Amino acid sequence: MPLMALDIHEPLRLRSRREFFWHQLRYVGAGTGFLLFSLSIGILGYHFLAGIDWIDSLLNASMILSGMGPVSSLHGTVAKLFASVYALYSGVVYLAVSAVLLYPLVQRLLKILHLQALNTAASKHARSQLKQEE
């Protein structure tokens, strides 16, 4: 089933724990891939635009991506502009990856609550039908 394809006529069912685990693992993979892609943009930018060696580029990109801030001081307008844009981009990446990782958990919780509400409504309806028959 595609990620966003929902059929409103399909009966609502809760995935088994095994299916949920693999579903969550796919989203973790997507989030990790996006994070690694963003980290590589930072490493390459710091190395080629700021003239910082590879290990310090990795350190700076990791620190900015995690929200801690830069470690090395930057010299030059291009390097400072890159760092500014990358810092703003990293904030969006943080929110996006958080949403991707939380989506399957929230979806499962909402399905559980929805199924409980349906069962509660069905049992209330059945009880009212029994009372009317008496």
C-alpha positions in Angstrom: 0.0 0.0 0.0 1.5 3.4 -0.9 2.2 5.8 1.9 -0.7 8.2 1.4 -3.2 6.0 -0.4 -6.2 5.5 1.8 -9.4 3.8 0.8 -12.3 5.1 2.8 -14.3 1.9 2.0 -11.5 -0.3 3.3 -12.3 -1.6 6.8 -10.2 0.0 9.6 -7.8 -2.5 11.0 -4.8 -2.3 13.3 -1.5 -3.6 12.0 0.1 -6.5 13.8 3.1 -5.7 15.9 5.3 -7.2 13.2 3.7 -5.1 10.4 4.0 -2.0 12.6 7.7 -2.7 13.3 8.5 -3.0 9.6 6.4 0.1 8.9 8.2 2.1 11.6 11.6 0.8 10.3 10.8 2.1 6.8 10.1 5.5 8.2 13.3 5.4 10.3 15.2 4.5 7.1 13.7 7.5 5.3 14.4 9.9 8.1 18.0 8.6 8.4 18.5 8.9 4.7 17.3 12.5 4.7 19.5 13.2 7.7 22.6 11.8 6.0 21.8 13.7 2.8 21.6 16.9 4.9 24.8 16.1 6.7 26.6 15.5 3.5 25.4 18.9 2.2 26.9 20.6 5.3 30.2 18.7 5.1 30.7 19.5 1.4 29.6 23.2 1.9 32.0 23.7 4.9 34.8 22.0 3.1 34.6 23.7 -0.3 33.0 27.0 0.6 34.6 27.7 3.9 37.9 25.9 3.3 37.7 23.8 6.4 39.3 20.3 6.4 37.1 17.2 6.2 36.9 16.3 9.9 36.2 19.8 11.0 33.6 20.1 8.3 31.9 17.0 9.7 32.1 18.4 13.2 30.6 21.8 12.2 27.8 20.2 10.0 26.9 17.7 12.8 26.8 20.4 15.5 24.7 22.7 13.3 22.3 19.9 12.3 21.9 18.9 15.9 21.1 22.5 17.0 24.3 23.0 19.0 25.9 25.6 16.9 29.2 25.9 14.9 32.6 25.0 16.3 35.0 26.7 13.9 35.1 30.4 13.2 34.4 31.3 9.6 36.2 33.8 7.5 34.8 35.2 4.3 31.3 36.3 3.2 30.5 33.1 1.2 31.3 30.9 4.2 29.2 32.9 6.5 26.3 33.0 4.1 26.5 29.2 3.7 26.6 28.7 7.4 23.5 31.0 7.8 21.5 29.2 5.1 22.6 25.8 6.4 21.6 26.7 9.9 18.1 27.7 8.8 17.8 24.5 6.6 18.9 22.4 9.6 16.0 23.7 11.7 13.6 22.6 9.0 15.4 19.2 8.7 15.0 18.7 12.5 11.3 19.3 12.3 10.8 17.2 9.2 12.7 14.2 10.5 10.9 14.4 13.8 7.6 14.3 12.0 8.7 11.4 9.8 9.8 9.4 12.8 6.6 10.2 14.8 4.1 9.6 12.0 3.7 5.8 12.4 3.4 6.1 16.2 0.8 8.8 16.0 -1.1 7.0 13.3 -1.2 3.8 15.3 -2.4 5.7 18.4 -5.2 7.4 16.5 -6.3 4.0 15.0 -6.4 2.4 18.4 -8.5 5.3 19.7 -10.7 5.2 16.6 -11.3 1.5 17.0 -12.1 1.9 20.7 -14.6 4.6 19.9 -16.2 2.4 17.2 -16.5 -0.5 19.6 -17.9 1.7 22.4 -20.5 3.1 20.1 -21.4 -0.3 18.8 -21.8 -1.8 22.2 -23.9 1.2 23.4 -26.1 0.8 20.3 -26.5 -3.0 21.0 -27.4 -2.3 24.7 -30.0 0.3 23.6 -31.5 -2.2 21.2 -31.8 -4.8 24.0 -33.5 -2.3 26.2 -36.0 -1.4 23.5 -36.9 -5.1 23.0 -37.6 -5.6 26.7 
